[in-house]
Amino acid sequence: MIMRGVEKQNSAATTSAMLGSFREDDRTRNEFLNLISTKLT
């Protein structure tokens, strides 16, 4: 990835977005994020 004059080969970037109920409802978003975080560990 090359960005703004900084060169670092073999780097990665991750982008995420919350839409719908996940964006509007804190309780729904937190429940979802807690569920997926326990699956990743």
PyMOL commands that set and color helices and strands:
alter all, ss='L'
color gray80, all
select helices_A, chain A and resi 21-24+26-40
alter helices_A, ss='H'
color red, helices_A
select strands_A, chain A and resi 2-3+6-7
alter strands_A, ss='S'
color yellow, strands_A
deselect
rebuild
show_as cartoon
